[in-house]
């Protein structure tokens, strides 16, 4: 007999917000594949992401980690570890779309249109590129940082990938819904 094991994620199915993010990461994984192509490592990464979401880890941060790690499947490789000019590490980096990488404070002037990011954002993305879900037990970021991270990830995807998924548009609208739900509970 031929059968397919169906995995269920109870927490995801009971929470609209988590379910929306789950749908988005699945759509992103699908968009990164060529038609009729199988990719066991990608499937395992997606499965780990969904399991961590279901375990109660921050679904927004897990989505950011998924997004930054899957960029290479779209042919995009970004360096958040060092300055493009002097190769120094451990600096208050900013990102430059002109150079497609980071600038240290001594080289900010090389791009007048640099992003003016909170330096914590490139630091986090550098960490996220290398993070291993097998060792991830907890992750927590302040709401303001999560919002800055979301905005920058949106810029990266718009600039480098250029895909517009319906599931992402739905997530973007959820912030408004969340505010309405909070107001109704008052």
VEXDREN-2710 file (C-alpha; in Angstrom, 1 decimal):
% VEXDREN-2710
k/r/px/py/pz
1/UNK/0.0/0.0/0.0
2/UNK/1.1/3.5/-0.8
3/UNK/0.3/6.2/1.8
4/UNK/1.5/9.6/2.8
5/UNK/2.0/10.5/6.4
6/UNK/0.1/13.6/7.3
7/UNK/1.6/15.9/9.9
8/UNK/-0.6/18.1/12.0
9/UNK/0.4/21.1/14.0
10/UNK/-2.3/21.8/16.6
11/UNK/-1.0/25.2/17.8
12/UNK/-0.6/26.4/14.3
13/UNK/-4.2/25.3/13.4
14/UNK/-5.6/27.1/16.4
15/UNK/-4.0/30.4/15.9
16/UNK/-4.7/32.5/12.8
17/UNK/-1.5/34.5/13.1
18/UNK/0.7/31.5/13.4
19/UNK/-1.2/29.8/10.6
20/UNK/-0.7/32.8/8.4
21/UNK/3.1/32.7/9.0
22/UNK/3.1/28.9/8.4
23/UNK/1.4/29.4/5.1
24/UNK/3.9/32.1/4.1
25/UNK/7.0/30.1/4.9
26/UNK/5.5/27.1/3.0
27/UNK/4.7/29.3/0.0
28/UNK/8.2/30.8/0.2
29/UNK/9.7/27.3/0.2
30/UNK/7.6/26.4/-2.8
31/UNK/8.5/29.5/-4.7
32/UNK/12.2/28.7/-4.2
33/UNK/11.8/25.4/-6.0
34/UNK/11.9/24.6/-9.7
35/UNK/8.7/22.9/-10.9
36/UNK/8.6/19.2/-10.1
37/UNK/11.9/19.4/-8.2
38/UNK/12.3/17.6/-4.9
39/UNK/14.5/19.0/-2.2
40/UNK/14.9/17.0/1.0
41/UNK/17.0/19.5/2.9
42/UNK/14.5/22.3/2.2
43/UNK/11.6/20.1/3.3
44/UNK/13.5/19.3/6.5
45/UNK/14.2/23.0/7.1
46/UNK/10.5/23.8/6.5
47/UNK/9.4/21.0/8.8
48/UNK/11.7/22.2/11.6
49/UNK/10.4/25.7/11.2
50/UNK/6.8/24.5/11.5
51/UNK/7.6/22.3/14.5
52/UNK/9.3/25.2/16.3
53/UNK/6.3/27.4/15.6
54/UNK/4.0/24.8/16.9
55/UNK/6.2/24.4/20.0
56/UNK/5.5/28.1/20.8
57/UNK/8.7/29.8/19.7
58/UNK/8.3/33.2/18.2
59/UNK/6.7/32.6/14.8
60/UNK/7.7/36.1/13.5
61/UNK/11.4/35.6/14.3
62/UNK/11.3/32.0/13.0
63/UNK/9.9/33.4/9.7
64/UNK/12.8/35.9/9.6
65/UNK/15.3/33.1/10.1
66/UNK/13.7/31.1/7.4
67/UNK/13.6/34.0/5.0
68/UNK/17.3/34.9/5.5
69/UNK/18.5/31.3/5.2
70/UNK/16.4/30.6/2.1
71/UNK/17.7/33.6/0.2
72/UNK/20.5/31.5/-1.3
73/UNK/17.9/29.3/-3.0
74/UNK/16.9/32.5/-5.0
75/UNK/20.6/33.0/-5.9
76/UNK/21.2/35.7/-3.3
77/UNK/24.1/35.6/-0.9
78/UNK/24.5/38.5/1.5
79/UNK/27.3/39.3/3.9
80/UNK/26.3/40.8/7.3
81/UNK/29.6/39.9/8.9
82/UNK/32.1/42.4/7.6
83/UNK/32.5/45.8/5.9
84/UNK/32.7/45.5/2.2
85/UNK/35.6/48.0/2.1
86/UNK/37.9/47.2/5.1
87/UNK/36.6/43.8/6.0
88/UNK/36.4/44.7/9.7
89/UNK/34.0/42.7/11.8
90/UNK/32.1/43.5/15.0
91/UNK/31.2/47.0/13.9
92/UNK/27.9/49.0/14.0
93/UNK/27.1/48.0/10.5
94/UNK/24.6/49.5/8.1
95/UNK/23.4/47.9/4.9
96/UNK/24.0/49.3/1.4
97/UNK/21.8/48.2/-1.5
98/UNK/24.3/49.9/-3.7
99/UNK/27.0/47.4/-2.7
100/UNK/24.7/44.6/-1.6
101/UNK/26.4/44.3/1.7
102/UNK/27.4/46.0/4.9
103/UNK/29.3/49.2/5.6
104/UNK/31.2/50.0/8.9
105/UNK/30.9/53.5/10.4
106/UNK/34.2/54.5/8.7
107/UNK/32.7/53.7/5.3
108/UNK/29.1/54.9/5.7
109/UNK/29.9/57.9/3.5
110/UNK/30.5/55.5/0.5
111/UNK/26.7/55.2/0.1
112/UNK/24.6/58.3/0.8
113/UNK/21.5/56.2/0.4
114/UNK/22.5/53.5/2.9
115/UNK/19.6/52.1/4.9
116/UNK/20.3/53.8/8.3
117/UNK/19.5/50.6/10.1
118/UNK/19.6/50.0/13.8
119/UNK/23.0/48.2/14.0
120/UNK/21.3/45.4/15.8
121/UNK/19.5/44.4/12.6
122/UNK/22.6/43.4/10.5
123/UNK/24.0/41.7/13.7
124/UNK/20.8/39.6/14.0
125/UNK/20.8/38.7/10.4
126/UNK/24.4/37.6/10.6
127/UNK/23.4/35.4/13.5
128/UNK/20.2/34.1/11.7
129/UNK/22.2/33.1/8.6
130/UNK/24.2/30.6/10.8
131/UNK/21.6/29.6/13.4
132/UNK/20.9/25.9/13.7
133/UNK/17.4/25.0/14.5
134/UNK/18.6/21.8/16.2
135/UNK/20.1/23.9/19.0
136/UNK/17.4/26.6/19.1
137/UNK/15.4/26.4/22.3
138/UNK/14.2/29.9/22.8
139/UNK/14.2/33.1/20.9
140/UNK/12.8/36.5/21.9
141/UNK/13.1/40.0/20.5
142/UNK/11.4/43.2/21.5
143/UNK/8.5/44.3/19.4
144/UNK/10.3/47.4/18.0
145/UNK/13.2/45.3/16.8
146/UNK/10.9/42.7/15.3
147/UNK/9.1/45.5/13.4
148/UNK/12.4/46.9/12.1
149/UNK/13.6/43.4/11.1
150/UNK/10.3/42.8/9.2
151/UNK/10.6/46.1/7.3
152/UNK/14.2/45.4/6.3
153/UNK/13.4/41.8/5.3
154/UNK/10.6/43.2/3.1
155/UNK/13.1/45.6/1.5
156/UNK/15.6/42.7/0.9
157/UNK/13.0/40.5/-0.7
158/UNK/11.6/43.4/-2.8
159/UNK/15.1/44.4/-4.0
160/UNK/16.6/41.0/-4.6
161/UNK/13.9/38.4/-5.0
162/UNK/10.9/40.3/-6.3
163/UNK/8.2/37.8/-5.6
164/UNK/4.9/38.9/-4.3
165/UNK/3.1/36.1/-2.4
166/UNK/-0.6/36.3/-1.5
167/UNK/0.3/34.8/1.9
168/UNK/2.7/37.7/2.6
169/UNK/0.0/40.3/1.8
170/UNK/-2.3/38.5/4.2
171/UNK/0.4/38.7/6.9
172/UNK/0.8/42.4/6.2
173/UNK/-2.9/42.9/6.8
174/UNK/-2.8/40.9/10.1
175/UNK/-1.2/43.7/12.0
176/UNK/-4.3/45.8/11.4
177/UNK/-6.6/42.9/12.4
178/UNK/-4.6/42.3/15.6
179/UNK/-5.1/45.9/16.6
180/UNK/-8.8/45.7/16.0
181/UNK/-9.1/42.4/18.0
182/UNK/-7.2/44.1/20.9
183/UNK/-9.5/47.1/20.8
184/UNK/-12.6/44.8/20.8
185/UNK/-11.4/43.0/24.0
186/UNK/-11.2/46.2/25.9
END
